[in-house]
Amino acid sequence: MTTAIARGLALGLALMLAVPPSQGFVLKGSSSRSNTRAMARSRGKGNSGVRGLAVMVEGGSLNPSSSWSSSSSSSPSPTPHATVVFLRHGQSVWNEASLFTGWADVELTTLGKNEAAKGATEMWKEGLEFDVAYTSLLTRAQQTLDIALTIMGQEDTPVNKDWRLNERMYGGLTALNKKETAAKYGADQVKEWRRSYDTPPPPVDKTSDYWPGNDDKYAHIPDDQIPLSECLKDTVDRTLPYWDSAIAPALKRGKTVLVAAHGNSIRGMLKVLDDIADDGITDIEIPTAIPLVYQLDKDLKPIQGNPRAVSPLSGYFLTDPEELAKAQAAVAAQSVVSSSSTDGPTDNELDIGKPSTVSPGWEELSPPGDDHIVFTCLGDGCLMLGSNDMREAFDKFDADKDGTITQHEFRTTLLKLAADGDLGPDEVGMEELNTLFDAVDRDHNGLIDYEEFVQAVTADR
């Protein structure tokens, strides 16, 4: 296994030299080892933050029909006419910092990327193949969608982006610390702004950098349609016309649709699908990056009776009940202002250098059988791999086991792999090897450490 992974990584590293940066690279493990499945993908994704993906699986083939798929329970009847899956974005950097976000355009944290990766794999195990996808104009939702489609191997799915799927606009609260805001206005007032149906927070000033009208991505929207502040009712009123005009037509054609959006814009669509009252929709908790599947009939009414559905929703989350309860409780806790400023580990807390432990922020999945998969996102790349495979591959290059790879060790390993027939002679010329080493050695100290090794496989080319 170790040799096969090392060969796959080495091939990917070599291909870096031959493939234009906008295309990334594809690497595959040695097909001569029948008990090994090793695959890695990397795609250029612009500013999405999903610039690399490696997938490595040990012990049998992973596919949507495997025995440990969450779709093994009996399917509801009648046969659905269409399917829509809602996916709330993963944790953002402002979620982590306990700041009101709304329309502020911030990226996912490492944990948020992992959440998206986990949700993507649940959809893949469910056997979902999407015809079309929809997302907002906000980076965190687009990153979540990119990670999901990439992991599922569905990067070519058409994607429609629209501001009407944005999160609610938090107005004058945008960028404020939640604890400090509660101290200023009172916890009860902040709770009303956050969780009532029709009470918006104070409006943002139009001179503020956080008024969307000052952002060129909204230049096509008339000023009177750009909100200064929104309550949930406002968000529902803005989201539903887009549902009717853009998403519903695809569903009427029997398509399978993925909507990667935000807690409140998703609530608006669920409100209509399940005919939930105004005072009931505010209590619906949408966990981050846990897919919510709705199977619809020809009239776009949810098919009832699925044993995995959780009342009052007719759809079902792709996770077990215990994990769902934990995730919903975590989301609900965000509405209670506390002194905590983080919901998970920061990038600096990820101890990626330890060979024998799973770092904080890794989402672990241990299905029955021999498969053992771990997710992590480092820098701009995301990984789904056997828990020890990356470290073992690094050790394959690190001959003297001192925790770094010298230029000699790097060249020797690749040349040996070339001699074994895994790399062609044109791919491993000395000049190319030296250039490749310099590209991987990001701090240019003549040594490749573990983090640089991981980034070489996952980062944008």
Salt bridges, closest charged atoms under 4 A:
ASP105 OD2 - LYS217 NZ 3.10
GLU122 OE2 - LYS125 NZ 3.45
GLU126 OE2 - ARG308 NH2 2.92
GLU155 OE2 - ARG41 NH1 3.70
GLU155 OE2 - ARG43 NE 3.36
ASP162 OD1 - ARG164 NH1 3.13
ASP215 OD2 - LYS217 NZ 3.17
GLU230 OE1 - ARG238 NH2 2.56
ASP237 OD2 - LYS233 NZ 2.99
ASP278 OD1 - LYS271 NZ 2.85
GLU285 OE2 - ARG195 NH2 2.60
GLU285 OE1 - ARG267 NH2 3.70
GLU322 OE2 - LYS326 NZ 3.67
GLU323 OE2 - LYS326 NZ 3.81
ASP351 OD2 - LYS354 NZ 3.49
GLU364 OE2 - HIS372 NE2 3.20
ASP380 OD2 - ARG51 NH1 2.62
ASP420 OD2 - ARG7 NH2 3.61
ASP420 OD2 - LYS416 NZ 3.40
ASP422 OD2 - ARG7 NE 2.92
